[in-house]
Amino acid sequence: MAARFWRVAVRKAARSCRPDLPAVGRKLEILRKRAAFLAIAASGKRWVAPGFILQIGTAHPATPAVFYGLTASRKIGNAVTRNRARRRLRALAAEILPHASPEHDYVLIARATTPTGKYNDLRQDLVKGLKRMKVWREDACP
């Protein structure tokens, strides 16, 4: 009988293990279309840090959500390493990107040091990059 409901149990367990992220007013949306990634790459605005590359799209009318995308190529390593890099970038985006300007879209590209570097260094690099690119908003969380 328990074997029939294993999918439900797995979903419940996954929901209960989600990290407690800070509650902020700005919602994050994920970019999924290749055309959006290409448009952001073509805009030419990027910040290169040791742990990742931040690309920023051209300005558009502000939306209630901040749109972002994640990329980890095979140059990073095998599937386990790429997934670890994406998980770290996703956590970083959830923590920092609500403070970013909603008039831009963002892409975080993993580098070889993303899965192994210190998380605090990644966080400081992202904040520094957003401030250098003039898209950091202190009052972004209503």
Secondary structure, 3 states (H helix, E strand, C coil): CHHHHHHHHHHHHHHHCCCCCCCCCCEEEECCCHHHHHHHHHHCEEEECCCEEEEECCCCCCCCEEEEEEECCCCCCCHHHHHHHHHHHHHHHHHHHHHECCCCEEEEEECCCCCCCCHHHHHHHHHHHHHHCCCECCCCCC
